[in-house]
Amino acid sequence: MAEIIIKLVEDKAEWEAFITTHPEANFLHSWNWGEFHNNLDHQIYRIGFYKSSSLVGAMLAIVEPARRVGI
């Protein structure tokens, strides 16, 4: 059984190549959508799931601070 390795994806070409092979993915999964949020000073994480050094899964996490009123 192959082990899944989880690490940050830092290569735009690798990210986009993976995303474009999945028809259910849209612009909300793109590298540029992450850059848009990065420019808004949100933390972003492009997480890759690797099996035998091949990217088999990806997750774009965008951290946006909560805006709470009346606390």
PDB file as gemmi writes it, atoms N, CA and C in Angstrom:
CRYST1    1.000    1.000    1.000  90.00  90.00  90.00 P 1                      
ATOM      1  N   MET A   1       0.847  -1.180   0.000  1.00  0.00           N  
ATOM      2  CA  MET A   1       0.000   0.000   0.000  1.00  0.00           C  
ATOM      3  C   MET A   1       0.892   1.243   0.000  1.00  0.00           C  
ATOM      4  N   ALA A   2       0.681   2.116  -0.958  1.00  0.00           N  
ATOM      5  CA  ALA A   2       1.494   3.334  -1.076  1.00  0.00           C  
ATOM      6  C   ALA A   2       1.061   4.363  -0.043  1.00  0.00           C  
ATOM      7  N   GLU A   3       2.031   5.071   0.456  1.00  0.00           N  
ATOM      8  CA  GLU A   3       1.785   6.096   1.461  1.00  0.00           C  
ATOM      9  C   GLU A   3       1.450   7.423   0.790  1.00  0.00           C  
ATOM     10  N   ILE A   4       0.534   8.172   1.387  1.00  0.00           N  
ATOM     11  CA  ILE A   4       0.182   9.506   0.894  1.00  0.00           C  
ATOM     12  C   ILE A   4       1.038  10.520   1.652  1.00  0.00           C  
ATOM     13  N   ILE A   5       1.731  11.353   0.906  1.00  0.00           N  
ATOM     14  CA  ILE A   5       2.560  12.417   1.474  1.00  0.00           C  
ATOM     15  C   ILE A   5       1.815  13.740   1.269  1.00  0.00           C  
ATOM     16  N   ILE A   6       1.729  14.542   2.315  1.00  0.00           N  
ATOM     17  CA  ILE A   6       1.047  15.838   2.241  1.00  0.00           C  
ATOM     18  C   ILE A   6       2.103  16.928   2.350  1.00  0.00           C  
ATOM     19  N   LYS A   7       2.124  17.827   1.340  1.00  0.00           N  
ATOM     20  CA  LYS A   7       3.071  18.937   1.381  1.00  0.00           C  
ATOM     21  C   LYS A   7       2.541  20.106   0.570  1.00  0.00           C  
ATOM     22  N   LEU A   8       3.124  21.277   0.812  1.00  0.00           N  
ATOM     23  CA  LEU A   8       2.721  22.470   0.076  1.00  0.00           C  
ATOM     24  C   LEU A   8       3.171  22.372  -1.377  1.00  0.00           C  
ATOM     25  N   VAL A   9       2.313  22.817  -2.277  1.00  0.00           N  
ATOM     26  CA  VAL A   9       2.656  22.873  -3.697  1.00  0.00           C  
ATOM     27  C   VAL A   9       3.159  24.284  -3.979  1.00  0.00           C  
ATOM     28  N   GLU A  10       4.359  24.386  -4.491  1.00  0.00           N  
ATOM     29  CA  GLU A  10       4.952  25.689  -4.761  1.00  0.00           C  
ATOM     30  C   GLU A  10       5.157  25.939  -6.251  1.00  0.00           C  
ATOM     31  N   ASP A  11       4.801  24.978  -7.075  1.00  0.00           N  
ATOM     32  CA  ASP A  11       5.003  25.080  -8.519  1.00  0.00           C  
ATOM     33  C   ASP A  11       3.669  25.323  -9.216  1.00  0.00           C  
ATOM     34  N   LYS A  12       3.520  26.520  -9.796  1.00  0.00           N  
ATOM     35  CA  LYS A  12       2.273  26.896 -10.459  1.00  0.00           C  
ATOM     36  C   LYS A  12       1.932  25.933 -11.596  1.00  0.00           C  
ATOM     37  N   ALA A  13       2.927  25.553 -12.388  1.00  0.00           N  
ATOM     38  CA  ALA A  13       2.676  24.661 -13.530  1.00  0.00           C  
ATOM     39  C   ALA A  13       2.146  23.306 -13.065  1.00  0.00           C  
ATOM     40  N   GLU A  14       2.719  22.771 -12.008  1.00  0.00           N  
ATOM     41  CA  GLU A  14       2.249  21.487 -11.463  1.00  0.00           C  
ATOM     42  C   GLU A  14       0.804  21.612 -10.976  1.00  0.00           C  
ATOM     43  N   TRP A  15       0.515  22.707 -10.253  1.00  0.00           N  
ATOM     44  CA  TRP A  15      -0.829  22.937  -9.725  1.00  0.00           C  
ATOM     45  C   TRP A  15      -1.849  23.031 -10.854  1.00  0.00           C  
ATOM     46  N   GLU A  16      -1.570  23.895 -11.818  1.00  0.00           N  
ATOM     47  CA  GLU A  16      -2.515  24.112 -12.924  1.00  0.00           C  
ATOM     48  C   GLU A  16      -2.694  22.860 -13.773  1.00  0.00           C  
ATOM     49  N   ALA A  17      -1.614  22.113 -13.995  1.00  0.00           N  
ATOM     50  CA  ALA A  17      -1.720  20.872 -14.766  1.00  0.00           C  
ATOM     51  C   ALA A  17      -2.654  19.886 -14.071  1.00  0.00           C  
ATOM     52  N   PHE A  18      -2.546  19.797 -12.760  1.00  0.00           N  
ATOM     53  CA  PHE A  18      -3.420  18.885 -12.013  1.00  0.00           C  
ATOM     54  C   PHE A  18      -4.877  19.358 -12.063  1.00  0.00           C  
ATOM     55  N   ILE A  19      -5.091  20.640 -11.818  1.00  0.00           N  
ATOM     56  CA  ILE A  19      -6.456  21.186 -11.780  1.00  0.00           C  
ATOM     57  C   ILE A  19      -7.145  21.040 -13.134  1.00  0.00           C  
ATOM     58  N   THR A  20      -6.428  21.281 -14.210  1.00  0.00           N  
ATOM     59  CA  THR A  20      -7.052  21.217 -15.544  1.00  0.00           C  
ATOM     60  C   THR A  20      -7.428  19.802 -15.964  1.00  0.00           C  
ATOM     61  N   THR A  21      -6.910  18.792 -15.282  1.00  0.00           N  
ATOM     62  CA  THR A  21      -7.281  17.412 -15.618  1.00  0.00           C  
ATOM     63  C   THR A  21      -8.558  16.962 -14.902  1.00  0.00           C  
ATOM     64  N   HIS A  22      -9.127  17.850 -14.085  1.00  0.00           N  
ATOM     65  CA  HIS A  22     -10.340  17.509 -13.347  1.00  0.00           C  
ATOM     66  C   HIS A  22     -11.482  18.411 -13.797  1.00  0.00           C  
ATOM     67  N   PRO A  23     -12.453  17.859 -14.523  1.00  0.00           N  
ATOM     68  CA  PRO A  23     -13.539  18.682 -15.065  1.00  0.00           C  
ATOM     69  C   PRO A  23     -14.408  19.357 -13.999  1.00  0.00           C  
ATOM     70  N   GLU A  24     -14.423  18.837 -12.789  1.00  0.00           N  
ATOM     71  CA  GLU A  24     -15.236  19.451 -11.737  1.00  0.00           C  
ATOM     72  C   GLU A  24     -14.572  20.693 -11.147  1.00  0.00           C  
ATOM     73  N   ALA A  25     -13.301  20.897 -11.430  1.00  0.00           N  
ATOM     74  CA  ALA A  25     -12.584  22.071 -10.919  1.00  0.00           C  
ATOM     75  C   ALA A  25     -12.971  23.310 -11.727  1.00  0.00           C  
ATOM     76  N   ASN A  26     -12.948  24.463 -11.080  1.00  0.00           N  
ATOM     77  CA  ASN A  26     -13.248  25.720 -11.766  1.00  0.00           C  
ATOM     78  C   ASN A  26     -12.269  26.792 -11.307  1.00  0.00           C  
ATOM     79  N   PHE A  27     -12.531  28.042 -11.625  1.00  0.00           N  
ATOM     80  CA  PHE A  27     -11.582  29.109 -11.306  1.00  0.00           C  
ATOM     81  C   PHE A  27     -11.324  29.231  -9.804  1.00  0.00           C  
ATOM     82  N   LEU A  28     -12.244  28.767  -8.975  1.00  0.00           N  
ATOM     83  CA  LEU A  28     -12.054  28.839  -7.528  1.00  0.00           C  
ATOM     84  C   LEU A  28     -10.945  27.902  -7.038  1.00  0.00           C  
ATOM     85  N   HIS A  29     -10.484  27.038  -7.908  1.00  0.00           N  
ATOM     86  CA  HIS A  29      -9.383  26.134  -7.581  1.00  0.00           C  
ATOM     87  C   HIS A  29      -8.068  26.584  -8.206  1.00  0.00           C  
ATOM     88  N   SER A  30      -8.093  27.621  -9.003  1.00  0.00           N  
ATOM     89  CA  SER A  30      -6.916  28.017  -9.786  1.00  0.00           C  
ATOM     90  C   SER A  30      -5.833  28.668  -8.927  1.00  0.00           C  
ATOM     91  N   TRP A  31      -4.637  28.638  -9.456  1.00  0.00           N  
ATOM     92  CA  TRP A  31      -3.494  29.295  -8.821  1.00  0.00           C  
ATOM     93  C   TRP A  31      -3.773  30.787  -8.666  1.00  0.00           C  
ATOM     94  N   ASN A  32      -4.348  31.397  -9.725  1.00  0.00           N  
ATOM     95  CA  ASN A  32      -4.601  32.836  -9.707  1.00  0.00           C  
ATOM     96  C   ASN A  32      -5.656  33.233  -8.681  1.00  0.00           C  
ATOM     97  N   TRP A  33      -6.607  32.377  -8.388  1.00  0.00           N  
ATOM     98  CA  TRP A  33      -7.593  32.679  -7.347  1.00  0.00           C  
ATOM     99  C   TRP A  33      -6.887  32.750  -5.989  1.00  0.00           C  
ATOM    100  N   GLY A  34      -5.941  31.870  -5.777  1.00  0.00           N  
ATOM    101  CA  GLY A  34      -5.143  31.937  -4.562  1.00  0.00           C  
ATOM    102  C   GLY A  34      -4.330  33.216  -4.501  1.00  0.00           C  
ATOM    103  N   GLU A  35      -3.756  33.630  -5.627  1.00  0.00           N  
ATOM    104  CA  GLU A  35      -2.989  34.879  -5.672  1.00  0.00           C  
ATOM    105  C   GLU A  35      -3.881  36.088  -5.411  1.00  0.00           C  
ATOM    106  N   PHE A  36      -5.109  36.058  -5.908  1.00  0.00           N  
ATOM    107  CA  PHE A  36      -6.066  37.134  -5.649  1.00  0.00           C  
ATOM    108  C   PHE A  36      -6.254  37.315  -4.142  1.00  0.00           C  
ATOM    109  N   HIS A  37      -6.474  36.220  -3.442  1.00  0.00           N  
ATOM    110  CA  HIS A  37      -6.669  36.288  -1.986  1.00  0.00           C  
ATOM    111  C   HIS A  37      -5.373  36.644  -1.265  1.00  0.00           C  
ATOM    112  N   ASN A  38      -4.258  36.183  -1.785  1.00  0.00           N  
ATOM    113  CA  ASN A  38      -2.968  36.551  -1.206  1.00  0.00           C  
ATOM    114  C   ASN A  38      -2.765  38.065  -1.279  1.00  0.00           C  
ATOM    115  N   ASN A  39      -3.181  38.678  -2.372  1.00  0.00           N  
ATOM    116  CA  ASN A  39      -3.075  40.135  -2.533  1.00  0.00           C  
ATOM    117  C   ASN A  39      -4.020  40.899  -1.604  1.00  0.00           C  
ATOM    118  N   LEU A  40      -5.045  40.220  -1.084  1.00  0.00           N  
ATOM    119  CA  LEU A  40      -5.947  40.806  -0.092  1.00  0.00           C  
ATOM    120  C   LEU A  40      -5.425  40.570   1.332  1.00  0.00           C  
ATOM    121  N   ASP A  41      -4.200  40.102   1.428  1.00  0.00           N  
ATOM    122  CA  ASP A  41      -3.541  39.790   2.705  1.00  0.00           C  
ATOM    123  C   ASP A  41      -4.180  38.630   3.459  1.00  0.00           C  
ATOM    124  N   HIS A  42      -4.820  37.705   2.717  1.00  0.00           N  
ATOM    125  CA  HIS A  42      -5.310  36.472   3.332  1.00  0.00           C  
ATOM    126  C   HIS A  42      -4.197  35.439   3.229  1.00  0.00           C  
ATOM    127  N   GLN A  43      -4.098  34.604   4.229  1.00  0.00           N  
ATOM    128  CA  GLN A  43      -3.152  33.496   4.154  1.00  0.00           C  
ATOM    129  C   GLN A  43      -3.729  32.460   3.196  1.00  0.00           C  
ATOM    130  N   ILE A  44      -2.877  31.906   2.346  1.00  0.00           N  
ATOM    131  CA  ILE A  44      -3.321  30.834   1.462  1.00  0.00           C  
ATOM    132  C   ILE A  44      -2.367  29.655   1.602  1.00  0.00           C  
ATOM    133  N   TYR A  45      -2.921  28.483   1.432  1.00  0.00           N  
ATOM    134  CA  TYR A  45      -2.145  27.251   1.471  1.00  0.00           C  
ATOM    135  C   TYR A  45      -2.583  26.391   0.299  1.00  0.00           C  
ATOM    136  N   ARG A  46      -1.628  26.031  -0.531  1.00  0.00           N  
ATOM    137  CA  ARG A  46      -1.892  25.093  -1.624  1.00  0.00           C  
ATOM    138  C   ARG A  46      -1.323  23.758  -1.172  1.00  0.00           C  
ATOM    139  N   ILE A  47      -2.211  22.871  -0.759  1.00  0.00           N  
ATOM    140  CA  ILE A  47      -1.821  21.590  -0.191  1.00  0.00           C  
ATOM    141  C   ILE A  47      -1.904  20.529  -1.281  1.00  0.00           C  
ATOM    142  N   GLY A  48      -0.849  19.754  -1.406  1.00  0.00           N  
ATOM    143  CA  GLY A  48      -0.822  18.654  -2.364  1.00  0.00           C  
ATOM    144  C   GLY A  48      -0.762  17.321  -1.652  1.00  0.00           C  
ATOM    145  N   PHE A  49      -1.447  16.353  -2.212  1.00  0.00           N  
ATOM    146  CA  PHE A  49      -1.436  14.981  -1.699  1.00  0.00           C  
ATOM    147  C   PHE A  49      -0.731  14.129  -2.746  1.00  0.00           C  
ATOM    148  N   TYR A  50       0.396  13.569  -2.379  1.00  0.00           N  
ATOM    149  CA  TYR A  50       1.258  12.852  -3.313  1.00  0.00           C  
ATOM    150  C   TYR A  50       1.279  11.368  -2.998  1.00  0.00           C  
ATOM    151  N   LYS A  51       1.216  10.578  -4.045  1.00  0.00           N  
ATOM    152  CA  LYS A  51       1.347   9.126  -3.934  1.00  0.00           C  
ATOM    153  C   LYS A  51       2.451   8.728  -4.903  1.00  0.00           C  
ATOM    154  N   SER A  52       3.510   8.141  -4.379  1.00  0.00           N  
ATOM    155  CA  SER A  52       4.667   7.765  -5.201  1.00  0.00           C  
ATOM    156  C   SER A  52       5.166   8.953  -6.021  1.00  0.00           C  
ATOM    157  N   SER A  53       5.289  10.090  -5.418  1.00  0.00           N  
ATOM    158  CA  SER A  53       5.769  11.353  -5.992  1.00  0.00           C  
ATOM    159  C   SER A  53       4.867  11.939  -7.075  1.00  0.00           C  
ATOM    160  N   SER A  54       3.666  11.373  -7.254  1.00  0.00           N  
ATOM    161  CA  SER A  54       2.692  11.931  -8.205  1.00  0.00           C  
ATOM    162  C   SER A  54       1.596  12.658  -7.432  1.00  0.00           C  
ATOM    163  N   LEU A  55       1.233  13.838  -7.916  1.00  0.00           N  
ATOM    164  CA  LEU A  55       0.162  14.608  -7.287  1.00  0.00           C  
ATOM    165  C   LEU A  55      -1.168  13.926  -7.577  1.00  0.00           C  
ATOM    166  N   VAL A  56      -1.867  13.494  -6.526  1.00  0.00           N  
ATOM    167  CA  VAL A  56      -3.142  12.786  -6.697  1.00  0.00           C  
ATOM    168  C   VAL A  56      -4.313  13.542  -6.088  1.00  0.00           C  
ATOM    169  N   GLY A  57      -4.031  14.630  -5.366  1.00  0.00           N  
ATOM    170  CA  GLY A  57      -5.091  15.432  -4.776  1.00  0.00           C  
ATOM    171  C   GLY A  57      -4.551  16.812  -4.449  1.00  0.00           C  
ATOM    172  N   ALA A  58      -5.452  17.802  -4.431  1.00  0.00           N  
ATOM    173  CA  ALA A  58      -5.035  19.166  -4.147  1.00  0.00           C  
ATOM    174  C   ALA A  58      -6.132  19.898  -3.388  1.00  0.00           C  
ATOM    175  N   MET A  59      -5.703  20.837  -2.543  1.00  0.00           N  
ATOM    176  CA  MET A  59      -6.648  21.635  -1.781  1.00  0.00           C  
ATOM    177  C   MET A  59      -6.107  23.053  -1.669  1.00  0.00           C  
ATOM    178  N   LEU A  60      -6.920  24.020  -2.033  1.00  0.00           N  
ATOM    179  CA  LEU A  60      -6.569  25.423  -1.849  1.00  0.00           C  
ATOM    180  C   LEU A  60      -7.306  25.903  -0.608  1.00  0.00           C  
ATOM    181  N   ALA A  61      -6.545  26.245   0.430  1.00  0.00           N  
ATOM    182  CA  ALA A  61      -7.131  26.749   1.667  1.00  0.00           C  
ATOM    183  C   ALA A  61      -6.875  28.251   1.749  1.00  0.00           C  
ATOM    184  N   ILE A  62      -7.937  29.015   1.980  1.00  0.00           N  
ATOM    185  CA  ILE A  62      -7.846  30.463   2.111  1.00  0.00           C  
ATOM    186  C   ILE A  62      -8.316  30.823   3.512  1.00  0.00           C  
ATOM    187  N   VAL A  63      -7.437  31.474   4.279  1.00  0.00           N  
ATOM    188  CA  VAL A  63      -7.764  31.839   5.659  1.00  0.00           C  
ATOM    189  C   VAL A  63      -8.162  33.313   5.658  1.00  0.00           C  
ATOM    190  N   GLU A  64      -9.386  33.566   6.038  1.00  0.00           N  
ATOM    191  CA  GLU A  64      -9.888  34.935   6.112  1.00  0.00           C  
ATOM    192  C   GLU A  64     -10.315  35.203   7.553  1.00  0.00           C  
ATOM    193  N   PRO A  65      -9.787  36.263   8.163  1.00  0.00           N  
ATOM    194  CA  PRO A  65     -10.145  36.542   9.553  1.00  0.00           C  
ATOM    195  C   PRO A  65     -11.656  36.769   9.718  1.00  0.00           C  
ATOM    196  N   ALA A  66     -12.186  36.258  10.794  1.00  0.00           N  
ATOM    197  CA  ALA A  66     -13.608  36.447  11.085  1.00  0.00           C  
ATOM    198  C   ALA A  66     -13.859  37.896  11.473  1.00  0.00           C  
ATOM    199  N   ARG A  67     -14.977  38.417  11.028  1.00  0.00           N  
ATOM    200  CA  ARG A  67     -15.370  39.776  11.398  1.00  0.00           C  
ATOM    201  C   ARG A  67     -16.572  39.665  12.334  1.00  0.00           C  
ATOM    202  N   ARG A  68     -16.326  39.915  13.596  1.00  0.00           N  
ATOM    203  CA  ARG A  68     -17.377  39.748  14.593  1.00  0.00           C  
ATOM    204  C   ARG A  68     -17.783  41.103  15.132  1.00  0.00           C  
ATOM    205  N   VAL A  69     -19.078  41.284  15.246  1.00  0.00           N  
ATOM    206  CA  VAL A  69     -19.629  42.546  15.715  1.00  0.00           C  
ATOM    207  C   VAL A  69     -20.332  42.285  17.057  1.00  0.00           C  
ATOM    208  N   GLY A  70     -20.152  43.195  17.979  1.00  0.00           N  
ATOM    209  CA  GLY A  70     -20.877  43.109  19.239  1.00  0.00           C  
ATOM    210  C   GLY A  70     -20.315  42.145  20.238  1.00  0.00           C  
ATOM    211  N   ILE A  71     -19.045  41.827  20.114  1.00  0.00           N  
ATOM    212  CA  ILE A  71     -18.444  40.905  21.093  1.00  0.00           C  
ATOM    213  C   ILE A  71     -17.657  41.702  22.096  1.00  0.00           C  
TER     214      ILE A  71                                                      
END                                                                             
